[in-house]
Amino acid sequence: MSSPRYKWTFSKSETFEKCIQKSKIEGNTSHFKKLGEVLDNLATSDYPNRMGKKKILKYGVLLAINITDSIRLTYDVDFATRTIILQMVGPHGERY
């Protein structure tokens, strides 16, 4: 089986790295695996903006996609550079 062809690159915000450490997703194998699956789906999608739900926040509009019932990833899409900017990840209530 060949590896998926990635159409998008990723960029991590400063907040994203802090969220990964704070939420301890790296230590939870099932959450980390599901995050990887979601990122693969985003990277191979023609329109990753359609995969997430638009969330209007006090500091702008982001897209959100559920990793699990309790973990959410927020991101933005830059079509000019074909980059997905990972903003935050963690429990739903802590992401806004």
N, C-alpha and C positions, 0 to 999 in steps of 0.2 A: 504494500500500500504506500503510495507516495504521500509526502507531506503536503499540507495545504499551501496554496499559493497566497501569500500575504499581499493585500492591496493597500494596507495602511501601516504606518509606523506609530509607535507610542512615545509619548512624552509624559513624565511624571511631574506633578506639581510638588512643591516643598511639603505641602499639607498631606499629600498622598503617602509619602514615606513615613511621616509621623503617625498617620492613621493605621498603617500596616503594623507598626510596632505597638501602638496603643491597643488595638483591637485583638492582638495576638493571633491573627489569621495564619501567620506562618507556622505557628505551633499546632494548628488544627488541620490535620491532613485533608479531611473531607472538604472543608471550606476552601483551603488553598487549591485543591484540585478543581473545585467548581469555579473558582475565580479564573484559573487557567483556561478552562473550557469557555467561559464567557469572553475572555480576552481573545482567544482563537477565533470565536464566532465574530467578534467585532472586527478583527484584523482581516478576515476573509470576506466580509460583507461588502456589497456595492454601496450600501447606504447605512452606515452604522448609526446615523442619527435616527433612523426609523426603528431601531431596536430598543431604544430607551424612551421613557416617558419624560416629557418636558416638565421641569420643576422651576417655578419662578421663586427666586430667593431675594433677600434684601440686597445682595451684592451682585445679582445677575441671574441669567437663565442657564441652567445646567440640564443635562440628561441623566436619568437615573435608571438603573437596571438591577433587578433583584438577583443576588447570588444564591441566597437561600431565603427562607421565610423571614429570617431576622437580619440578614446581612445585605447591604445595598452598596452598589458602586455608582458614583457620580462622575460624569465625564463631559467633555466638550469635544466638538469636531471642527477641525480647520480644513476646509476643502481645498484651499489654495496650496497647502503643503502636504495634503493627504496624511494629516497627523491627528491621532486621537489623544487628547490631553486628559490624563487620569487625574481627577481632582481629589476625591475622598472615597474611602471604603470603610465599612464598619456597620454596627447596629443602626437600624433605621432612625431611631430617635436622636442619635448623636451626629448624624450627617447634616443637619440643618441647624 
